[in-house]
Amino acid sequence: MPVDTYSAHASLKIKHIAVMILNKLRMPCYNTASSVLKPQTSRSNLVVYNGRRAAKIALRKGKSDAKKAKVYGRVGKKIIQYVKSGGADPVTNAKLDTLIKQAKDLGVPRDIIDRNIKRASDTKQADFLELCYEAYGPGGTGFIVECLTDNVNRSAGDVKAIITKSGNKVAEPGSVMFNFARCGAILVEDTKEDIIFEAAMEAGAEDVCPLPEDEDGNPSTSYKVFTPVEEFSSATATLTKMGFKVNLEESELVYRASTPLEVDDEAFGKCETLMERLLEHDDVEAVYTNCDGLQV
């Protein structure tokens, strides 16, 4: 085994052991990609964590409820984007062909696919563009907002209004982004720590983190597997072939905070509200923050 590969495997194994110890102590794992794990140790902090765990569960449920609509909308927009650039025939348009196959895997109905291919052929239909906005949020947090829109002026105006009306500030490009790393995030469900950590190493993962406990305090059986961007597709395929239950709807390229920022309860609530309001907008595809407890 090459030295660099061995070192990467050893590093991930050490992280695995640390996470298991923290789980046994019922402490949160904040960012196992960091060289330093920062568990909460005081009783008051643990109480805050339990409250935030409930808030995060509620937010995750709300996001899950709206996820299917977002997925369908995203697929429709991407179809229009690819048809506009490469034509409506999947045989000659490789990007469109791949997208249609992915859409079927995600359970997107065929009529939605066909409807958007037809819609893209209409000369009155504008192309969709990918945009990214950055913002300074409550308590010194940072936010990244990804949009896919056919009306740049509408998206820019609406997103900036949501940010500023809640007392926050739109940031200059790059001023928030440097606090995040672009990577793949694969959601694997119904598995165990030892099994998924070993498999993740084989698949080329950089890190593995368990999802938070459920409402009753039961340990999660779902894990986020983080990969380099270039390894995301192959790692997803590898884990699927290994027999793992990979949630494709929840697996995607993300912006992951390099160092989550801990804020007080008031700022945490405001961050949660800002994230929800941004995600309610049709043009917004994803929102990322370094607020501890709401980060990827």
Secondary structure, DSSP 8 states (H G I E B T S, - for coil): --HHHHHHHHHHHHHHHHHHHHHHTT-----TTSSS-----SHHHHHHHHHHHHHHHHHHHHHHHHHHHHHHHHHHHHHHHHHHHH-S-TTT-HHHHHHHHHHHHTT--HHHHHHHHHHHTSTTS---EEEEEEEE-GGG-EEEEEEEES-HHHHHHHHHHHHHHTT-EEE-TTTTGGGEEEEEEEEEES--HHHHHHHHHHHT-SEEEE----TT----S-EEEEE-GGGHHHHHHHHHHTT-EEEEEEEEEEEEESS-B---HHHHHHHHHHHHHHHTSTTEEEEEE-BTTT--
